[in-house]
Amino acid sequence: MRHGKKVNHLGRTASHRKAMLANMASSLILHKRITTTLAKAKALRTYVEPIITKSKNDTTHSRRTVFAYLQDKEVVTILFREIAEKVANRPGGYTRIIKLNNRLGDNAEMALIELVDYNEVYGKDVEAKEEKKTTRRGRSKTAAAPKAAEAKAETTEEVAPEATTEEAPATEEPKGE
């Protein structure tokens, strides 16, 4: 039974787990998305989301608190400058976990964890799909007929003025004689 089991220990000691999650959080903040196992991604989400919430309030105390978790000055400055601005009006849910295929070596469940505001997976694909709108079946006759009629009208308008000037004298000469 899992009564009261809140933390996934990930088969590591407390110090190893703490260091691993701090390194993974730093990598996530630097690169905006990382690939890892599903269990580590879920553990990282519970670790990094309170840190991002803390970064919304840019005070010396919150910077020191975040630095105690991450232990990297560059990452802390990136978090407070870039990421905090983007998530300023988001009430939570800063990360997204996307399941991937299992790893070939040991068949572990893999996942991609990314910051939601820096998404590269969902935003561009949806826009590209909306713009394309092609079908595999043929066009219906009613949809093709107006386009064909417009194409014929354009070609006849271009040819018609030249044809009328040439035909008019030919028709007038027999009438005049």
N, CA and C atoms as an extended XYZ file, in Angstrom:
531
Properties=species:S:1:pos:R:3:atomname:S:1:resname:S:1:resid:I:1 pbc="F F F"
N         0.833       -1.191        0.000 N   MET     1
C         0.000        0.000        0.000 CA  MET     1
C         0.873        1.249        0.000 C   MET     1
N         0.344        2.320       -0.547 N   ARG     2
C         1.129        3.545       -0.656 CA  ARG     2
C         0.605        4.641        0.280 C   ARG     2
N         0.191        4.272        1.476 N   HIS     3
C        -0.330        5.263        2.412 CA  HIS     3
C         0.746        6.292        2.741 C   HIS     3
N         0.446        7.545        2.494 N   GLY     4
C         1.364        8.622        2.873 CA  GLY     4
C         2.619        8.698        2.029 C   GLY     4
N         2.707        7.968        0.936 N   LYS     5
C         3.911        7.999        0.092 CA  LYS     5
C         3.761        9.155       -0.892 C   LYS     5
N         4.368       10.285       -0.549 N   LYS     6
C         4.229       11.472       -1.380 CA  LYS     6
C         5.379       11.647       -2.340 C   LYS     6
N         6.560       11.156       -1.999 N   VAL     7
C         7.760       11.387       -2.782 CA  VAL     7
C         8.180       10.099       -3.467 C   VAL     7
N         8.438       10.173       -4.760 N   ASN     8
C         9.023        9.042       -5.471 CA  ASN     8
C        10.524        9.102       -5.234 C   ASN     8
N        11.065        8.092       -4.603 N   HIS     9
C        12.480        8.111       -4.222 CA  HIS     9
C        13.402        7.849       -5.407 C   HIS     9
N        12.875        7.315       -6.491 N   LEU    10
C        13.622        7.092       -7.718 CA  LEU    10
C        14.844        6.195       -7.516 C   LEU    10
N        14.819        5.352       -6.508 N   GLY    11
C        15.917        4.412       -6.272 CA  GLY    11
C        17.206        5.093       -5.876 C   GLY    11
N        17.133        6.235       -5.212 N   ARG    12
C        18.319        7.005       -4.850 CA  ARG    12
C        18.240        7.451       -3.402 C   ARG    12
N        19.385        7.803       -2.864 N   THR    13
C        19.398        8.374       -1.519 CA  THR    13
C        18.874        9.807       -1.600 C   THR    13
N        18.584       10.387       -0.452 N   ALA    14
C        17.993       11.721       -0.428 CA  ALA    14
C        18.944       12.754       -1.030 C   ALA    14
N        20.222       12.666       -0.714 N   SER    15
C        21.174       13.651       -1.232 CA  SER    15
C        21.355       13.497       -2.742 C   SER    15
N        21.397       12.261       -3.231 N   HIS    16
C        21.540       12.015       -4.662 CA  HIS    16
C        20.304       12.526       -5.404 C   HIS    16
N        19.123       12.259       -4.854 N   ARG    17
C        17.876       12.687       -5.481 CA  ARG    17
C        17.797       14.211       -5.524 C   ARG    17
N        18.198       14.858       -4.434 N   LYS    18
C        18.166       16.320       -4.369 CA  LYS    18
C        19.110       16.932       -5.406 C   LYS    18
N        20.306       16.392       -5.522 N   ALA    19
C        21.281       16.902       -6.497 CA  ALA    19
C        20.805       16.653       -7.932 C   ALA    19
N        20.232       15.467       -8.164 N   MET    20
C        19.758       15.136       -9.511 CA  MET    20
C        18.611       16.063       -9.929 C   MET    20
N        17.658       16.293       -9.042 N   LEU    21
C        16.530       17.156       -9.373 CA  LEU    21
C        16.980       18.606       -9.564 C   LEU    21
N        17.973       19.051       -8.787 N   ALA    22
C        18.493       20.408       -8.968 CA  ALA    22
C        19.164       20.539      -10.333 C   ALA    22
N        19.933       19.542      -10.732 N   ASN    23
C        20.584       19.576      -12.041 CA  ASN    23
C        19.567       19.508      -13.172 C   ASN    23
N        18.548       18.671      -13.017 N   MET    24
C        17.522       18.569      -14.052 CA  MET    24
C        16.723       19.870      -14.151 C   MET    24
N        16.436       20.502      -13.019 N   ALA    25
C        15.714       21.771      -13.027 CA  ALA    25
C        16.551       22.856      -13.709 C   ALA    25
N        17.850       22.854      -13.451 N   SER    26
C        18.731       23.830      -14.102 CA  SER    26
C        18.747       23.604      -15.606 C   SER    26
N        18.817       22.349      -16.030 N   SER    27
C        18.811       22.041      -17.456 CA  SER    27
C        17.490       22.441      -18.100 C   SER    27
N        16.394       22.220      -17.400 N   LEU    28
C        15.078       22.592      -17.924 CA  LEU    28
C        14.982       24.105      -18.091 C   LEU    28
N        15.494       24.853      -17.151 N   ILE    29
C        15.433       26.306      -17.230 CA  ILE    29
C        16.342       26.828      -18.345 C   ILE    29
N        17.503       26.226      -18.501 N   LEU    30
C        18.430       26.657      -19.553 CA  LEU    30
C        17.925       26.311      -20.947 C   LEU    30
N        17.503       25.060      -21.137 N   HIS    31
C        17.174       24.562      -22.472 CA  HIS    31
C        15.681       24.608      -22.787 C   HIS    31
N        14.860       24.924      -21.812 N   LYS    32
C        13.399       25.054      -21.948 CA  LYS    32
C        12.682       23.723      -22.143 C   LYS    32
N        13.385       22.648      -22.477 N   ARG    33
C        12.773       21.320      -22.524 CA  ARG    33
C        13.875       20.264      -22.508 C   ARG    33
N        13.577       19.151      -21.838 N   ILE    34
C        14.541       18.059      -21.741 CA  ILE    34
C        13.810       16.734      -21.893 C   ILE    34
N        14.549       15.711      -22.280 N   THR    35
C        14.007       14.367      -22.407 CA  THR    35
C        14.550       13.529      -21.266 C   THR    35
N        13.662       12.826      -20.569 N   THR    36
C        14.056       12.003      -19.436 CA  THR    36
C        13.033       10.892      -19.266 C   THR    36
N        13.173       10.104      -18.219 N   THR    37
C        12.183        9.055      -17.987 CA  THR    37
C        10.909        9.686      -17.433 C   THR    37
N         9.816        8.970      -17.557 N   LEU    38
C         8.525        9.493      -17.118 CA  LEU    38
C         8.500        9.728      -15.611 C   LEU    38
N         9.080        8.817      -14.834 N   ALA    39
C         9.090        8.965      -13.378 CA  ALA    39
C         9.900       10.186      -12.959 C   ALA    39
N        11.049       10.398      -13.599 N   LYS    40
C        11.869       11.565      -13.266 CA  LYS    40
C        11.171       12.849      -13.702 C   LYS    40
N        10.467       12.817      -14.832 N   ALA    41
C         9.753       14.006      -15.301 CA  ALA    41
C         8.657       14.392      -14.321 C   ALA    41
N         7.932       13.412      -13.808 N   LYS    42
C         6.872       13.702      -12.845 CA  LYS    42
C         7.447       14.229      -11.539 C   LYS    42
N         8.588       13.685      -11.111 N   ALA    43
C         9.238       14.175       -9.899 CA  ALA    43
C         9.786       15.588      -10.114 C   ALA    43
N        10.308       15.835      -11.315 N   LEU    44
C        10.856       17.155      -11.622 CA  LEU    44
C         9.764       18.211      -11.658 C   LEU    44
N         8.594       17.847      -12.134 N   ARG    45
C         7.489       18.811      -12.192 CA  ARG    45
C         7.140       19.304      -10.787 C   ARG    45
N         7.062       18.403       -9.821 N   THR    46
C         6.734       18.828       -8.453 CA  THR    46
C         7.879       19.609       -7.822 C   THR    46
N         9.085       19.451       -8.347 N   TYR    47
C        10.245       20.155       -7.814 CA  TYR    47
C        10.371       21.556       -8.402 C   TYR    47
N        10.128       21.691       -9.702 N   VAL    48
C        10.444       22.949      -10.384 CA  VAL    48
C         9.278       23.948      -10.377 C   VAL    48
N         8.057       23.486      -10.298 N   GLU    49
C         6.927       24.425      -10.354 CA  GLU    49
C         6.886       25.379       -9.153 C   GLU    49
N         7.134       24.932       -7.917 N   PRO    50
C         7.202       25.910       -6.817 CA  PRO    50
C         8.355       26.902       -6.968 C   PRO    50
N         9.437       26.464       -7.592 N   ILE    51
C        10.570       27.370       -7.822 CA  ILE    51
C        10.172       28.457       -8.815 C   ILE    51
N         9.455       28.085       -9.870 N   ILE    52
C         9.013       29.076      -10.854 CA  ILE    52
C         8.005       30.035      -10.226 C   ILE    52
N         7.130       29.515       -9.381 N   THR    53
C         6.183       30.382       -8.681 CA  THR    53
C         6.928       31.379       -7.795 C   THR    53
N         7.978       30.906       -7.152 N   LYS    54
C         8.786       31.772       -6.285 CA  LYS    54
C         9.476       32.868       -7.104 C   LYS    54
N         9.806       32.570       -8.366 N   SER    55
C        10.531       33.541       -9.194 CA  SER    55
C         9.650       34.694       -9.655 C   SER    55
N         8.344       34.572       -9.528 N   LYS    56
C         7.454       35.659       -9.930 CA  LYS    56
C         7.662       36.898       -9.059 C   LYS    56
N         8.024       36.683       -7.803 N   ASN    57
C         8.248       37.777       -6.869 CA  ASN    57
C         9.756       38.020       -6.803 C   ASN    57
N        10.230       39.036       -7.494 N   ASP    58
C        11.667       39.283       -7.603 CA  ASP    58
C        12.171       40.095       -6.411 C   ASP    58
N        12.460       39.403       -5.320 N   THR    59
C        13.051       40.030       -4.143 CA  THR    59
C        14.335       39.290       -3.810 C   THR    59
N        15.118       39.888       -2.954 N   THR    60
C        16.374       39.254       -2.549 CA  THR    60
C        16.098       37.934       -1.839 C   THR    60
N        15.078       37.922       -1.019 N   HIS    61
C        14.757       36.694       -0.285 CA  HIS    61
C        14.368       35.556       -1.237 C   HIS    61
N        13.520       35.863       -2.235 N   SER    62
C        13.102       34.804       -3.154 CA  SER    62
C        14.273       34.345       -4.022 C   SER    62
N        15.170       35.261       -4.399 N   ARG    63
C        16.354       34.861       -5.160 CA  ARG    63
C        17.244       33.924       -4.345 C   ARG    63
N        17.422       34.234       -3.084 N   ARG    64
C        18.260       33.377       -2.230 CA  ARG    64
C        17.607       32.027       -2.002 C   ARG    64
N        16.296       32.020       -1.859 N   THR    65
C        15.586       30.756       -1.679 CA  THR    65
C        15.714       29.877       -2.913 C   THR    65
N        15.545       30.465       -4.093 N   VAL    66
C        15.671       29.709       -5.338 CA  VAL    66
C        17.105       29.242       -5.536 C   VAL    66
N        18.075       30.092       -5.180 N   PHE    67
C        19.477       29.702       -5.314 CA  PHE    67
C        19.812       28.532       -4.396 C   PHE    67
N        19.156       28.442       -3.253 N   ALA    68
C        19.384       27.312       -2.345 CA  ALA    68
C        18.956       26.000       -2.998 C   ALA    68
N        17.945       26.046       -3.865 N   TYR    69
C        17.500       24.845       -4.561 CA  TYR    69
C        18.364       24.540       -5.780 C   TYR    69
N        18.700       25.552       -6.573 N   LEU    70
C        19.339       25.313       -7.875 CA  LEU    70
C        20.862       25.339       -7.836 C   LEU    70
N        21.469       26.154       -6.974 N   GLN    71
C        22.922       26.247       -6.829 CA  GLN    71
C        23.628       26.658       -8.124 C   GLN    71
N        23.031       27.545       -8.896 N   ASP    72
C        23.650       28.017      -10.131 CA  ASP    72
C        23.191       29.450      -10.385 C   ASP    72
N        24.145       30.399      -10.341 N   LYS    73
C        23.802       31.810      -10.483 CA  LYS    73
C        23.211       32.136      -11.843 C   LYS    73
N        23.799       31.594      -12.912 N   GLU    74
C        23.322       31.898      -14.266 CA  GLU    74
C        21.882       31.447      -14.469 C   GLU    74
N        21.580       30.263      -13.951 N   VAL    75
C        20.223       29.732      -14.088 CA  VAL    75
C        19.237       30.591      -13.310 C   VAL    75
N        19.640       31.049      -12.131 N   VAL    76
C        18.754       31.890      -11.319 CA  VAL    76
C        18.471       33.212      -12.038 C   VAL    76
N        19.489       33.798      -12.665 N   THR    77
C        19.254       35.059      -13.380 CA  THR    77
C        18.355       34.850      -14.594 C   THR    77
N        18.533       33.747      -15.314 N   ILE    78
C        17.653       33.446      -16.449 CA  ILE    78
C        16.214       33.249      -15.970 C   ILE    78
N        16.079       32.539      -14.855 N   LEU    79
C        14.749       32.268      -14.304 CA  LEU    79
C        14.043       33.567      -13.922 C   LEU    79
N        14.736       34.458      -13.254 N   PHE    80
C        14.087       35.682      -12.785 CA  PHE    80
C        13.913       36.708      -13.897 C   PHE    80
N        14.768       36.721      -14.918 N   ARG    81
C        14.638       37.713      -15.990 CA  ARG    81
C        13.675       37.266      -17.079 C   ARG    81
N        13.938       36.108      -17.675 N   GLU    82
C        13.178       35.679      -18.853 CA  GLU    82
C        11.900       34.928      -18.498 C   GLU    82
N        12.059       33.886      -17.712 N   ILE    83
C        10.927       32.978      -17.477 CA  ILE    83
C         9.860       33.626      -16.601 C   ILE    83
N        10.282       34.364      -15.589 N   ALA    84
C         9.310       35.003      -14.697 CA  ALA    84
C         8.424       36.003      -15.443 C   ALA    84
N         8.973       36.675      -16.460 N   GLU    85
C         8.169       37.612      -17.242 CA  GLU    85
C         7.093       36.896      -18.047 C   GLU    85
N         7.458       35.743      -18.603 N   LYS    86
C         6.495       35.023      -19.442 CA  LYS    86
C         5.387       34.379      -18.629 C   LYS    86
N         5.683       33.945      -17.406 N   VAL    87
C         4.681       33.246      -16.603 CA  VAL    87
C         4.040       34.162      -15.571 C   VAL    87
N         4.216       35.459      -15.725 N   ALA    88
C         3.763       36.405      -14.702 CA  ALA    88
C         2.265       36.302      -14.429 C   ALA    88
N         1.448       36.124      -15.462 N   ASN    89
C         0.003       36.080      -15.241 CA  ASN    89
C        -0.565       34.676      -15.370 C   ASN    89
N         0.281       33.663      -15.362 N   ARG    90
C        -0.183       32.273      -15.386 CA  ARG    90
C        -0.327       31.794      -13.939 C   ARG    90
N        -1.472       31.220      -13.568 N   PRO    91
C        -1.677       30.840      -12.161 CA  PRO    91
C        -1.016       29.529      -11.745 C   PRO    91
N        -0.375       28.854      -12.637 N   GLY    92
C         0.285       27.580      -12.312 CA  GLY    92
C         0.375       26.739      -13.561 C   GLY    92
N         0.870       25.532      -13.438 N   GLY    93
C         0.971       24.652      -14.589 CA  GLY    93
C         1.988       25.146      -15.587 C   GLY    93
N         3.205       25.350      -15.133 N   TYR    94
C         4.243       25.921      -15.987 CA  TYR    94
C         4.921       24.892      -16.873 C   TYR    94
N         4.753       23.616      -16.566 N   THR    95
C         5.439       22.572      -17.328 CA  THR    95
C         4.427       21.652      -17.990 C   THR    95
N         4.873       21.005      -19.058 N   ARG    96
C         4.060       20.035      -19.791 CA  ARG    96
C         4.888       18.771      -19.949 C   ARG    96
N         4.266       17.621      -19.713 N   ILE    97
C         4.942       16.334      -19.896 CA  ILE    97
C         4.295       15.641      -21.082 C   ILE    97
N         5.126       15.265      -22.058 N   ILE    98
C         4.662       14.571      -23.249 CA  ILE    98
C         5.329       13.207      -23.274 C   ILE    98
N         4.531       12.159      -23.314 N   LYS    99
C         5.089       10.814      -23.316 CA  LYS    99
C         5.676       10.487      -24.680 C   LYS    99
N         6.818        9.814      -24.670 N   LEU   100
C         7.506        9.396      -25.883 CA  LEU   100
C         7.551        7.877      -25.934 C   LEU   100
N         8.194        7.341      -26.959 N   ASN   101
C         8.372        5.890      -27.059 CA  ASN   101
C         9.304        5.398      -25.968 C   ASN   101
N         9.200        4.115      -25.662 N   ASN   102
C        10.074        3.527      -24.656 CA  ASN   102
C        11.517        3.500      -25.144 C   ASN   102
N        12.448        3.588      -24.196 N   ARG   103
C        13.872        3.579      -24.515 CA  ARG   103
C        14.275        2.186      -24.978 C   ARG   103
N        15.128        2.115      -25.996 N   LEU   104
C        15.501        0.825      -26.581 CA  LEU   104
C        16.305       -0.041      -25.624 C   LEU   104
N        17.212        0.547      -24.860 N   GLY   105
C        18.103       -0.251      -24.019 CA  GLY   105
C        17.395       -1.028      -22.931 C   GLY   105
N        16.557       -0.347      -22.156 N   ASP   106
C        15.910       -1.000      -21.006 CA  ASP   106
C        14.389       -0.886      -21.024 C   ASP   106
N        13.824       -0.405      -22.111 N   ASN   107
C        12.370       -0.294      -22.271 CA  ASN   107
C        11.732        0.631      -21.225 C   ASN   107
N        12.484        1.628      -20.776 N   ALA   108
C        11.947        2.581      -19.805 CA  ALA   108
C        11.009        3.554      -20.510 C   ALA   108
N         9.953        3.959      -19.818 N   GLU   109
C         9.018        4.940      -20.374 CA  GLU   109
C         9.709        6.295      -20.415 C   GLU   109
N         9.785        6.881      -21.588 N   MET   110
C        10.454        8.168      -21.755 CA  MET   110
C         9.411        9.278      -21.900 C   MET   110
N         9.841       10.480      -21.557 N   ALA   111
C         8.945       11.632      -21.638 CA  ALA   111
C         9.753       12.882      -21.948 C   ALA   111
N         9.072       13.841      -22.517 N   LEU   112
C         9.645       15.154      -22.795 CA  LEU   112
C         8.959       16.123      -21.849 C   LEU   112
N         9.740       16.814      -21.046 N   ILE   113
C         9.164       17.828      -20.157 CA  ILE   113
C         9.641       19.183      -20.657 C   ILE   113
N         8.690       20.107      -20.798 N   GLU   114
C         9.023       21.424      -21.332 CA  GLU   114
C         8.256       22.492      -20.591 C   GLU   114
N         8.772       23.706      -20.673 N   LEU   115
C         8.057       24.853      -20.136 CA  LEU   115
C         6.954       25.221      -21.122 C   LEU   115
N         5.759       25.425      -20.627 N   VAL   116
C         4.579       25.613      -21.484 CA  VAL   116
C         4.715       26.848      -22.362 C   VAL   116
N         5.259       27.926      -21.832 N   ASP   117
C         5.338       29.165      -22.597 CA  ASP   117
C         6.428       29.134      -23.660 C   ASP   117
N         7.287       28.137      -23.620 N   TYR   118
C         8.337       27.989      -24.622 CA  TYR   118
C         8.080       26.751      -25.472 C   TYR   118
N         6.834       26.452      -25.751 N   ASN   119
C         6.516       25.213      -26.451 CA  ASN   119
C         6.971       25.254      -27.898 C   ASN   119
N         7.483       24.129      -28.378 N   GLU   120
C         7.867       23.965      -29.770 CA  GLU   120
C         7.134       22.791      -30.387 C   GLU   120
N         6.430       22.047      -29.576 N   VAL   121
C         5.776       20.843      -30.067 CA  VAL   121
C         4.348       21.140      -30.504 C   VAL   121
N         3.560       21.816      -29.659 N   TYR   122
C         2.144       21.984      -29.939 CA  TYR   122
C         1.823       23.207      -30.774 C   TYR   122
N         2.409       24.350      -30.499 N   GLY   123
C         2.003       25.602      -31.145 CA  GLY   123
C         2.186       25.622      -32.642 C   GLY   123
N         3.340       25.230      -33.140 N   LYS   124
C         3.619       25.331      -34.568 CA  LYS   124
C         2.876       24.276      -35.368 C   LYS   124
N         2.715       23.090      -34.837 N   ASP   125
C         2.007       22.038      -35.557 CA  ASP   125
C         0.545       22.391      -35.748 C   ASP   125
N        -0.075       22.959      -34.739 N   VAL   126
C        -1.489       23.306      -34.831 CA  VAL   126
C        -1.689       24.393      -35.878 C   VAL   126
N        -0.813       25.405      -35.896 N   GLU   127
C        -0.958       26.488      -36.874 CA  GLU   127
C        -0.747       25.960      -38.293 C   GLU   127
N         0.216       25.078      -38.464 N   ALA   128
C         0.488       24.543      -39.798 CA  ALA   128
C        -0.698       23.711      -40.286 C   ALA   128
N        -1.317       22.962      -39.411 N   LYS   129
C        -2.452       22.146      -39.808 CA  LYS   129
C        -3.647       23.009      -40.179 C   LYS   129
N        -3.842       24.112      -39.476 N   GLU   130
C        -4.979       24.982      -39.777 CA  GLU   130
C        -4.814       25.667      -41.129 C   GLU   130
N        -3.594       26.018      -41.509 N   GLU   131
C        -3.376       26.734      -42.754 CA  GLU   131
C        -3.507       25.829      -43.967 C   GLU   131
N        -3.150       24.567      -43.859 N   LYS   132
C        -3.047       23.690      -45.010 CA  LYS   132
C        -4.410       23.380      -45.628 C   LYS   132
N        -5.288       22.726      -44.920 N   LYS   133
C        -6.661       22.423      -45.332 CA  LYS   133
C        -6.749       21.773      -46.719 C   LYS   133
N        -6.044       20.687      -46.921 N   THR   134
C        -6.178       19.950      -48.179 CA  THR   134
C        -6.922       18.657      -47.898 C   THR   134
N        -7.604       18.172      -48.922 N   THR   135
C        -8.338       16.926      -48.782 CA  THR   135
C        -7.793       15.916      -49.776 C   THR   135
N        -8.043       14.664      -49.503 N   ARG   136
C        -7.546       13.608      -50.377 CA  ARG   136
C        -8.557       13.250      -51.454 C   ARG   136
N        -9.788       13.647      -51.274 N   ARG   137
C       -10.794       13.310      -52.285 CA  ARG   137
C       -10.870       14.419      -53.318 C   ARG   137
N       -11.479       14.090      -54.432 N   GLY   138
C       -11.573       15.054      -55.526 CA  GLY   138
C       -12.539       16.169      -55.213 C   GLY   138
N       -12.427       17.251      -55.916 N   ARG   139
C       -13.329       18.382      -55.738 CA  ARG   139
C       -14.689       18.051      -56.333 C   ARG   139
N       -15.712       18.601      -55.742 N   SER   140
C       -17.050       18.368      -56.274 CA  SER   140
C       -17.252       19.241      -57.511 C   SER   140
N       -18.217       18.896      -58.335 N   LYS   141
C       -18.458       19.629      -59.576 CA  LYS   141
C       -18.941       21.046      -59.294 C   LYS   141
N       -19.706       21.221      -58.217 N   THR   142
C       -20.218       22.553      -57.915 CA  THR   142
C       -19.100       23.479      -57.482 C   THR   142
N       -18.100       22.962      -56.787 N   ALA   143
C       -16.991       23.810      -56.353 CA  ALA   143
C       -16.055       24.091      -57.508 C   ALA   143
N       -15.893       23.137      -58.427 N   ALA   144
C       -14.979       23.309      -59.554 CA  ALA   144
C       -15.603       24.159      -60.664 C   ALA   144
N       -16.930       24.123      -60.826 N   ALA   145
C       -17.598       24.834      -61.919 CA  ALA   145
C       -17.420       26.346      -61.842 C   ALA   145
N       -17.626       27.010      -60.699 N   PRO   146
C       -17.433       28.465      -60.675 CA  PRO   146
C       -15.990       28.869      -60.966 C   PRO   146
N       -15.029       28.086      -60.512 N   LYS   147
C       -13.633       28.416      -60.778 CA  LYS   147
C       -13.326       28.278      -62.261 C   LYS   147
N       -13.872       27.250      -62.903 N   ALA   148
C       -13.657       27.066      -64.336 CA  ALA   148
C       -14.329       28.192      -65.123 C   ALA   148
N       -15.505       28.602      -64.681 N   ALA   149
C       -16.218       29.684      -65.367 CA  ALA   149
C       -15.444       30.994      -65.235 C   ALA   149
N       -14.852       31.248      -64.055 N   GLU   150
C       -14.058       32.452      -63.876 CA  GLU   150
C       -12.821       32.416      -64.759 C   GLU   150
N       -12.204       31.248      -64.884 N   ALA   151
C       -11.004       31.130      -65.724 CA  ALA   151
C       -11.358       31.379      -67.188 C   ALA   151
N       -12.492       30.838      -67.657 N   LYS   152
C       -12.916       31.066      -69.041 CA  LYS   152
C       -13.232       32.541      -69.275 C   LYS   152
N       -13.883       33.190      -68.311 N   ALA   153
C       -14.249       34.595      -68.460 CA  ALA   153
C       -13.005       35.464      -68.563 C   ALA   153
N       -11.983       35.155      -67.785 N   GLU   154
C       -10.753       35.934      -67.831 CA  GLU   154
C       -10.064       35.768      -69.186 C   GLU   154
N       -10.021       34.546      -69.720 N   THR   155
C        -9.363       34.325      -71.011 CA  THR   155
C       -10.154       34.966      -72.150 C   THR   155
N       -11.480       34.916      -72.098 N   THR   156
C       -12.279       35.519      -73.167 CA  THR   156
C       -12.210       37.041      -73.120 C   THR   156
N       -12.092       37.628      -71.907 N   GLU   157
C       -11.967       39.073      -71.818 CA  GLU   157
C       -10.645       39.546      -72.412 C   GLU   157
N        -9.597       38.777      -72.223 N   GLU   158
C        -8.312       39.160      -72.776 CA  GLU   158
C        -8.316       39.028      -74.299 C   GLU   158
N        -8.947       37.984      -74.830 N   VAL   159
C        -8.959       37.728      -76.267 CA  VAL   159
C       -10.052       38.537      -76.951 C   VAL   159
N       -11.142       38.789      -76.307 N   ALA   160
C       -12.306       39.417      -76.913 CA  ALA   160
C       -12.029       40.788      -77.511 C   ALA   160
N       -11.338       41.712      -76.851 N   PRO   161
C       -11.142       43.021      -77.482 CA  PRO   161
C       -10.346       42.933      -78.784 C   PRO   161
N        -9.386       42.084      -78.873 N   GLU   162
C        -8.621       41.947      -80.105 CA  GLU   162
C        -9.475       41.331      -81.203 C   GLU   162
N       -10.273       40.335      -80.864 N   ALA   163
C       -11.106       39.647      -81.849 CA  ALA   163
C       -12.184       40.588      -82.392 C   ALA   163
N       -12.758       41.431      -81.565 N   THR   164
C       -13.814       42.324      -82.032 CA  THR   164
C       -13.269       43.380      -82.976 C   THR   164
N       -12.054       43.847      -82.752 N   THR   165
C       -11.504       44.866      -83.645 CA  THR   165
C       -11.184       44.269      -85.004 C   THR   165
N       -10.736       43.027      -85.025 N   GLU   166
C       -10.429       42.393      -86.305 CA  GLU   166
C       -11.708       41.985      -87.026 C   GLU   166
N       -12.692       41.487      -86.287 N   GLU   167
C       -13.920       41.013      -86.908 CA  GLU   167
C       -14.809       42.177      -87.350 C   GLU   167
N       -14.739       43.263      -86.694 N   ALA   168
C       -15.606       44.398      -87.045 CA  ALA   168
C       -15.328       44.914      -88.454 C   ALA   168
N       -14.082       45.131      -88.843 N   PRO   169
C       -13.883       45.574      -90.217 CA  PRO   169
C       -14.263       44.504      -91.227 C   PRO   169
N       -14.053       43.256      -90.917 N   ALA   170
C       -14.390       42.180      -91.850 CA  ALA   170
C       -15.890       42.129      -92.053 C   ALA   170
N       -16.659       42.362      -90.999 N   THR   171
C       -18.111       42.317      -91.125 CA  THR   171
C       -18.631       43.604      -91.741 C   THR   171
N       -17.953       44.701      -91.581 N   GLU   172
C       -18.425       45.978      -92.118 CA  GLU   172
C       -18.185       46.060      -93.634 C   GLU   172
N       -17.097       45.486      -94.083 N   GLU   173
C       -16.825       45.561      -95.514 CA  GLU   173
C       -17.906       44.880      -96.355 C   GLU   173
N       -18.327       43.654      -95.962 N   PRO   174
C       -19.397       43.075      -96.756 CA  PRO   174
C       -20.691       43.892      -96.643 C   PRO   174
N       -20.929       44.502      -95.511 N   LYS   175
C       -22.156       45.300      -95.356 CA  LYS   175
C       -22.057       46.560      -96.196 C   LYS   175
N       -20.842       47.122      -96.274 N   GLY   176
C       -20.678       48.345      -97.031 CA  GLY   176
C       -20.734       48.090      -98.523 C   GLY   176
N       -20.439       46.966      -99.052 N   GLU   177
C       -20.437       46.707     -100.486 CA  GLU   177
C       -21.740       46.323     -100.994 C   GLU   177
